[in-house]
Amino acid sequence: MGTCYITRRETFNAAHKLWREDWSQEKNDEVFGKCSNHNWHGHNFILFVTVKGLPNPDTGFVINLKELSQIIKELIIEPLDHKNMNLDVPFLRDILASTENLVIEMWKILEKPIYLAGGELAKIKLIETENNFVEYFGGKEPF
């Protein structure tokens, strides 16, 4: 029996601004463009969390999708949905709120609870716009 990959899709809406306090207005505008708007901007994000593993012989599941959904909603969606990522989200405090940094922080949060639920986090894909998305396959950071 081989490894299976199962993916859960969730959505959230959030605002952010790409801005470095240690840079001038001109430098922020040059590097981040419209994303440095002082009045923020928002996205309708689509999140895909992929878990890998062997199906449990009793259930046929790699992970119970209801439990995976609850983990994602509690730890990721609730803290982010309809929030300002720069101001309202504790796990992004002091972190530039890029989509790349967001998926890395999501991984750190989700890896251990998914493991405890019987799966192994394989990939996080976060769609920011119809043309831009990030895929993250984890790092070497211990959880």
Protein Blocks (a to p, Z undefined) as FASTA:
>chain_A
ZZdddddddddddddddddfkbcfklmmmmnmmmlomnbpaddddddddddddddfklop
abdfklmmmmmmmmmmmmmgopafklmmmklgoiacbfklmmmmmmmmmmmmmmmnopac
fbdcddfbfmbccddebiabdZZ
